[in-house]
Amino acid sequence: MDEINKKKIWSLIQTKGDKLKDILPSHPSHPFGRNSYAHICSLIKDKFKCSYKDIENSRIEELKKFIENIK
């Protein structure tokens, strides 16, 4: 992924992470609260089998839709 798309995707992750910040359920492994940005990145890694930074430019639209649909 090129630098421009990395910045766009990170911005989407931040926006979605801000919305999830107080919604994620508590967990004993995270006594100070869960990191919503890390949660989104882990979901991306599970789905695409790589970091968001390593996804090909040709799959950007698919990645954007995936991020938008995270609840």
Buried (B, 14 or more C-beta within 10 A) or exposed (E): BEEEBEEBBBEBBEEBBEEBBEEBEEEEEEEEEBBBBEBBBEBBEEEBEEEBEEBEEEEBEEBBEBBEEBE
